[in-house]
Each structure stands twice: as structure tokens, then as C-alpha cells.
Amino acid sequence: MLRGKQKAYLRGLLNTQTPVFQVGKEGLSENLLRQLDEVLEARELIKITVLNNQTAAPDELAAAIAAHTGAEVVQVIGNKIGLYRAARKPQLALPD
């Protein structure tokens, strides 16, 4: 579970990242969830864009992705989702 200072640090890192995935009208397919899992292991922190043709709300999608991948939702702003999951070999050093 991330603490406030850690989430603030990760939100700062998300500001400079570009989205690596888009969730469109097809929603969360098994293939997309598998790819998200692989990218989270490689990068730890990712940004996802929810397209306008998606019927589900971004916060609902963020919760579903987090539940499936074991990630934590860092932030949901508008149609952007930020997720974090520590890798087996961590790359980011979180503040205490």
C-alpha cells in the first residue's frame, strides 16, 4: 500500500510520461490485461489513456485493471490513469 508521500512522488513522475496504452470501445480484453501486466513488470509505473468511445468510467477501469494486475492506482485525472506495481527487481526508489 502506497503512502501519501510515495503517491505524490509517483504523480510527479507520471507528469512527464506519455501514455503507453489506450482503452477503447472493446474495453479490457484478456490480451490487453496480459500486456498491461508485462509492461508493469518492465516499467513499474505506467500511464493509460481512456478513449472517449469507452462506456465505462476511467476510475472503474482503473480499479478493474489494478485488481487484475495487482497494481495500485496512483491517480485518475480526466481520461488518464496512472498505475504502479513494484517489479521483482525494483527500478524506482520510493521515498519513505
C-alpha contacts under 8 A as a table, 3 or more apart, distances in Angstrom:
res1	aa1	res2	aa2	distance
1	M	72	E	7.57
2	L	6	Q	5.97
2	L	7	K	6.26
2	L	72	E	7.75
3	R	6	Q	5.31
3	R	7	K	6.25
4	G	7	K	5.17
4	G	8	A	6.15
5	K	8	A	5.10
5	K	9	Y	6.24
5	K	95	P	6.99
5	K	96	D	7.61
6	Q	9	Y	5.07
6	Q	10	L	6.23
6	Q	94	L	5.97
6	Q	95	P	5.85
6	Q	96	D	7.28
7	K	10	L	5.04
7	K	11	R	6.01
7	K	74	V	5.90
8	A	11	R	5.08
8	A	12	G	6.30
9	Y	12	G	5.20
9	Y	13	L	6.54
9	Y	94	L	7.49
9	Y	95	P	7.59
10	L	13	L	5.01
10	L	14	L	6.19
10	L	45	L	7.74
10	L	74	V	7.02
11	R	14	L	4.97
11	R	15	N	6.46
11	R	74	V	6.70
11	R	75	Q	7.05
11	R	82	G	7.77
12	G	15	N	5.41
12	G	16	T	7.60
13	L	16	T	5.96
13	L	17	Q	6.96
14	L	17	Q	5.10
14	L	45	L	7.62
14	L	46	I	7.49
14	L	47	K	6.87
14	L	82	G	6.92
17	Q	46	I	7.77
17	Q	47	K	6.95
18	T	47	K	6.66
19	P	22	Q	7.48
19	P	46	I	7.06
19	P	47	K	4.54
19	P	48	I	4.95
19	P	49	T	6.07
20	V	46	I	6.76
20	V	47	K	6.05
20	V	48	I	5.97
20	V	49	T	7.99
21	F	47	K	7.24
21	F	48	I	4.94
21	F	49	T	6.28
22	Q	48	I	5.76
22	Q	49	T	4.73
22	Q	50	V	5.70
22	Q	51	L	6.60
23	V	26	E	7.47
23	V	27	G	5.83
23	V	28	L	7.07
23	V	48	I	7.46
23	V	49	T	6.35
23	V	50	V	4.86
23	V	51	L	5.97
23	V	54	Q	7.16
24	G	27	G	5.66
24	G	50	V	6.40
24	G	51	L	5.14
24	G	52	N	7.47
24	G	53	N	6.05
24	G	54	Q	5.15
25	K	51	L	7.69
25	K	53	N	5.36
25	K	54	Q	4.55
25	K	55	T	7.06
26	E	29	S	7.17
26	E	54	Q	7.59
27	G	54	Q	6.80
28	L	32	L	6.15
28	L	33	L	6.50
28	L	61	L	7.99
28	L	65	I	7.97
29	S	32	L	5.20
29	S	33	L	6.29
30	E	33	L	5.15
30	E	34	R	6.12
31	N	34	R	5.15
31	N	35	Q	6.23
32	L	35	Q	5.10
32	L	36	L	6.12
33	L	36	L	5.02
33	L	37	D	6.16
33	L	65	I	7.09
33	L	68	H	7.44
33	L	69	T	7.38
34	R	37	D	5.08
34	R	38	E	6.37
35	Q	38	E	5.10
35	Q	39	V	6.19
36	L	39	V	5.14
36	L	40	L	6.03
36	L	69	T	7.60
37	D	40	L	5.20
37	D	41	E	6.37
37	D	69	T	5.64
38	E	41	E	5.21
38	E	42	A	6.39
39	V	42	A	4.98
39	V	43	R	5.85
39	V	44	E	7.44
39	V	46	I	7.80
40	L	43	R	5.24
40	L	44	E	4.61
40	L	45	L	6.43
40	L	46	I	6.78
40	L	71	A	7.99
40	L	84	Y	7.16
40	L	85	R	6.22
40	L	86	A	7.97
40	L	87	A	7.35
41	E	44	E	5.70
41	E	85	R	7.32
41	E	86	A	7.33
41	E	87	A	4.97
41	E	88	R	7.41
42	A	87	A	7.05
43	R	46	I	6.91
43	R	87	A	7.81
43	R	91	Q	7.77
44	E	83	L	8.00
44	E	84	Y	5.44
44	E	85	R	5.08
44	E	86	A	5.49
44	E	87	A	5.95
44	E	90	P	7.74
44	E	91	Q	7.48
44	E	92	L	7.61
45	L	82	G	7.23
45	L	83	L	5.74
45	L	84	Y	4.51
45	L	85	R	6.71
46	I	82	G	5.81
46	I	83	L	5.47
46	I	84	Y	6.65
47	K	80	K	6.78
47	K	81	I	5.58
47	K	82	G	4.60
47	K	83	L	6.54
48	I	80	K	5.67
48	I	81	I	5.03
48	I	82	G	6.47
49	T	79	N	5.79
49	T	80	K	4.73
49	T	81	I	6.41
50	V	54	Q	6.84
50	V	58	P	6.37
50	V	79	N	5.04
50	V	80	K	6.26
50	V	81	I	7.71
51	L	54	Q	5.76
51	L	79	N	7.09
52	N	55	T	7.91
54	Q	57	A	7.72
56	A	60	E	6.58
56	A	61	L	6.68
57	A	60	E	5.33
57	A	61	L	6.41
58	P	61	L	5.05
58	P	62	A	6.04
58	P	76	V	6.99
58	P	78	G	7.55
58	P	79	N	5.95
58	P	80	K	7.33
58	P	81	I	7.04
59	D	62	A	4.98
59	D	63	A	6.23
59	D	76	V	6.28
59	D	81	I	7.82
60	E	63	A	5.21
60	E	64	A	6.26
61	L	64	A	5.06
61	L	65	I	6.08
62	A	65	I	5.22
62	A	66	A	6.02
62	A	73	V	6.54
62	A	76	V	7.57
62	A	81	I	6.39
62	A	83	L	7.89
63	A	66	A	5.09
63	A	67	A	6.07
63	A	73	V	7.19
64	A	67	A	5.16
64	A	68	H	6.24
65	I	68	H	5.18
65	I	69	T	6.03
65	I	71	A	7.61
66	A	69	T	5.31
66	A	70	G	5.38
66	A	71	A	4.58
66	A	72	E	5.67
66	A	73	V	6.50
66	A	83	L	7.44
67	A	70	G	5.49
67	A	71	A	7.00
68	H	71	A	7.94
70	G	85	R	7.03
71	A	83	L	6.23
71	A	84	Y	5.48
71	A	85	R	4.58
72	E	83	L	5.63
72	E	84	Y	5.30
72	E	85	R	6.27
73	V	76	V	7.58
73	V	81	I	7.55
73	V	82	G	6.08
73	V	83	L	4.71
73	V	84	Y	6.54
74	V	81	I	7.79
74	V	82	G	5.22
74	V	83	L	5.34
74	V	84	Y	6.50
75	Q	81	I	5.99
75	Q	82	G	5.14
75	Q	83	L	7.30
76	V	79	N	7.23
76	V	80	K	5.74
76	V	81	I	4.61
76	V	82	G	6.34
77	I	80	K	5.36
77	I	81	I	6.67
86	A	89	K	7.87
86	A	90	P	5.82
87	A	90	P	4.91
87	A	91	Q	7.41
90	P	93	A	7.49
